[in-house]
Amino acid sequence: MTEQIAGVDIPDSALAREATELVREAATPVVFHHSRRVYVFGTLYGREQGLTADPELLYVGAMFHDLGLTERYRRTDQRFEIDGADEARRFLVSHGVADESAALAWTGIALHTTPEIPLHMAPEIALVTRGVEHDVLGLGFDVITDEQRAAVTAEHPRPDFKREILAAFTHGIKDRPDTTFGNVKADVLAHFVPGFVRGDFVEVIRNSPWPE
């Protein structure tokens, strides 16, 4: 029987089941439960806005979006979003998904911390960001009903979530501070990593090798 949360069917294909187990094994419980909530909230938001995404692509995008925070998949030479995006594309292509479709999941993950831009793109991209924004930032709080939120958190609780997700962000990016230049994760390091100094776009321009 297909699992359903808040009226949303959870994909139950072999691909989706394997994606679930991959993330369950690699991620901490806070990241795993957050990722599942992102899929449901993103789908619910899509319904309210008349957006329909391919369920498997959206599911992989939601489940893999924070994979770059995990010990197994994190690198130190690129943004954590790209870690998860690269793994999602590899995973999908290895399961026979067309490159163009896998690119939607890649883009949805890569842009999920970039304000506004992904919301103007394909549903498979936009709804990952919508789900993340709802669960982490509380954006679109009036789009999802209290009953729907209760049903989602009954299946995937969020005890002490604000503190725990900030700790997960800090742990996942503290060894690559330069990758936070110009994006929201610089705020995390500014709060939680002593001695962190933000990159300054103006100073980059002033100190560029151009002679004038």
C-alpha positions as CSV (number, residue, x, y, z in Angstrom):
1,M,0.0,0.0,0.0
2,T,1.4,3.4,-1.0
3,E,2.4,5.5,2.0
4,Q,0.5,8.8,2.3
5,I,1.3,11.8,4.5
6,A,-1.1,14.7,4.7
7,G,-2.9,13.5,1.6
8,V,0.4,13.3,-0.4
9,D,1.5,9.9,-1.9
10,I,5.1,9.1,-1.2
11,P,6.7,7.6,-4.3
12,D,7.1,3.9,-3.9
13,S,9.1,2.9,-7.0
14,A,12.4,1.0,-6.6
15,L,14.2,4.2,-7.4
16,A,12.4,6.1,-4.7
17,R,12.9,3.3,-2.1
18,E,16.6,3.2,-2.9
19,A,16.8,7.0,-2.6
20,T,15.1,6.8,0.8
21,E,17.5,4.2,2.1
22,L,20.6,6.1,0.8
23,V,19.6,9.2,2.6
24,R,18.5,7.3,5.8
25,E,21.9,5.6,6.0
26,A,24.0,8.7,5.1
27,A,22.2,11.5,7.0
28,T,21.5,12.3,10.6
29,P,17.9,11.9,11.7
30,V,17.3,15.7,11.7
31,V,18.4,15.9,8.0
32,F,16.5,12.8,7.0
33,H,13.2,13.9,8.5
34,H,13.7,17.4,7.2
35,S,14.2,16.1,3.7
36,R,11.0,14.0,3.8
37,R,9.1,17.0,5.1
38,V,10.5,19.1,2.2
39,Y,8.9,16.7,-0.3
40,V,5.5,16.8,1.3
41,F,5.5,20.5,1.9
42,G,6.7,21.2,-1.6
43,T,4.0,19.0,-3.1
44,L,1.3,20.6,-1.0
45,Y,2.5,24.0,-2.0
46,G,2.4,23.0,-5.6
47,R,-1.2,21.9,-5.3
48,E,-2.2,25.3,-3.9
49,Q,-0.3,27.1,-6.7
50,G,-1.4,24.8,-9.5
51,L,2.1,23.4,-10.1
52,T,2.6,19.7,-10.9
53,A,6.0,18.2,-10.7
54,D,7.2,14.7,-11.6
55,P,6.9,13.0,-8.2
56,E,10.1,10.9,-8.5
57,L,12.3,13.9,-9.6
58,L,10.8,16.1,-6.8
59,Y,11.3,13.3,-4.3
60,V,15.0,12.8,-5.2
61,G,15.5,16.6,-5.2
62,A,14.0,16.9,-1.7
63,M,15.7,13.8,-0.3
64,F,19.2,14.7,-1.7
65,H,19.1,18.5,-1.2
66,D,21.1,18.4,2.0
67,L,23.2,15.3,1.2
68,G,26.3,17.6,1.0
69,L,26.1,18.1,4.7
70,T,26.7,14.4,5.4
71,E,30.1,12.9,6.2
72,R,29.8,10.4,3.3
73,Y,29.0,12.9,0.5
74,R,30.4,16.2,1.6
75,R,33.4,17.7,-0.1
76,T,35.5,20.8,0.9
77,D,36.1,22.3,-2.5
78,Q,32.6,23.4,-3.6
79,R,29.3,24.5,-2.2
80,F,27.4,21.8,-0.3
81,E,24.4,22.3,-2.5
82,I,26.5,21.1,-5.5
83,D,27.6,18.0,-3.5
84,G,24.0,16.9,-3.2
85,A,23.1,18.0,-6.8
86,D,26.0,16.0,-8.3
87,E,25.0,12.9,-6.3
88,A,21.3,13.2,-7.3
89,R,22.2,13.4,-11.0
90,R,24.6,10.5,-10.7
91,F,21.9,8.4,-8.9
92,L,19.2,9.3,-11.4
93,V,21.2,8.6,-14.5
94,S,22.4,5.3,-13.0
95,H,18.7,4.3,-12.8
96,G,18.1,5.1,-16.4
97,V,16.6,8.6,-16.0
98,A,17.3,10.9,-19.0
99,D,20.0,13.5,-18.6
100,E,17.4,16.3,-19.2
101,S,15.3,15.1,-16.3
102,A,18.2,14.5,-14.0
103,A,19.3,18.1,-14.8
104,L,16.0,19.3,-13.2
105,A,16.8,17.6,-10.0
106,W,20.4,18.9,-10.1
107,T,19.2,22.5,-10.6
108,G,16.6,22.2,-7.9
109,I,19.2,21.1,-5.3
110,A,21.9,23.5,-6.5
111,L,19.6,26.5,-6.2
112,H,17.6,25.7,-3.1
113,T,19.4,28.3,-1.0
114,T,19.3,31.0,-3.7
115,P,16.4,33.3,-3.0
116,E,13.7,33.9,-5.6
117,I,15.3,32.6,-8.8
118,P,14.3,28.9,-8.5
119,L,10.7,29.9,-7.9
120,H,10.5,31.1,-11.5
121,M,11.7,27.8,-12.9
122,A,10.2,24.3,-13.5
123,P,8.1,22.8,-10.7
124,E,10.7,20.2,-10.0
125,I,13.1,23.0,-9.2
126,A,10.7,25.5,-7.6
127,L,9.0,23.1,-5.2
128,V,12.3,21.9,-3.6
129,T,12.9,25.5,-2.7
130,R,9.3,26.0,-1.5
131,G,9.5,23.0,0.7
132,V,12.8,24.0,2.2
133,E,11.6,27.6,2.8
134,H,8.5,26.4,4.5
135,D,10.3,23.9,6.8
136,V,13.4,26.0,7.7
137,L,12.2,29.6,7.4
138,G,8.4,29.3,7.8
139,L,7.8,31.1,4.5
140,G,4.4,30.4,2.9
141,F,3.1,29.4,6.4
142,D,-0.5,30.3,5.4
143,V,-0.3,28.2,2.3
144,I,-0.1,25.0,4.3
145,T,-2.9,24.4,6.8
146,D,-2.3,23.7,10.5
147,E,-3.9,20.2,9.9
148,Q,-1.5,19.4,7.1
149,R,1.5,20.6,9.2
150,A,0.4,18.4,12.1
151,A,0.0,15.4,9.8
152,V,3.5,15.9,8.4
153,T,5.2,16.4,11.7
154,A,3.4,13.4,13.2
155,E,5.3,11.3,10.7
156,H,8.5,13.3,10.7
157,P,8.8,15.2,14.0
158,R,11.0,18.3,14.4
159,P,12.0,18.5,18.0
160,D,14.5,21.3,18.7
161,F,14.7,21.6,14.9
162,K,15.9,25.2,14.7
163,R,18.9,24.5,16.8
164,E,19.7,21.1,15.3
165,I,19.4,22.2,11.6
166,L,21.7,25.2,12.3
167,A,24.2,22.8,13.9
168,A,24.0,20.5,10.8
169,F,24.6,23.5,8.6
170,T,27.6,24.6,10.6
171,H,29.1,21.1,10.7
172,G,28.6,20.7,7.0
173,I,30.2,23.9,5.8
174,K,32.7,25.0,8.5
175,D,35.6,23.4,6.6
176,R,34.8,25.3,3.4
177,P,34.1,28.8,4.5
178,D,35.0,30.3,1.1
179,T,32.1,28.5,-0.5
180,T,29.7,30.6,1.4
181,F,30.7,33.9,-0.3
182,G,27.6,35.6,-1.6
183,N,25.1,33.1,-0.2
184,V,22.9,32.7,2.9
185,K,25.2,30.2,4.6
186,A,27.7,32.9,5.4
187,D,25.2,34.0,8.0
188,V,25.5,30.5,9.7
189,L,29.3,30.7,9.9
190,A,29.1,34.4,11.1
191,H,27.0,33.2,14.1
192,F,28.7,29.9,15.0
193,V,32.3,29.8,13.8
194,P,34.7,32.1,15.8
195,G,37.0,34.2,13.6
196,F,35.0,33.7,10.4
197,V,35.3,36.8,8.1
198,R,32.8,37.3,5.4
199,G,33.9,37.8,1.8
200,D,33.2,41.3,0.6
201,F,32.1,41.7,-3.0
202,V,33.1,45.4,-3.1
203,E,36.6,44.5,-1.9
204,V,36.9,41.8,-4.5
205,I,36.2,44.4,-7.2
206,R,38.6,46.9,-5.7
207,N,41.4,44.3,-5.3
208,S,41.0,42.7,-8.7
209,P,44.1,42.5,-10.9
210,W,42.8,45.2,-13.3
211,P,45.1,48.1,-13.1
212,E,42.7,51.1,-13.1
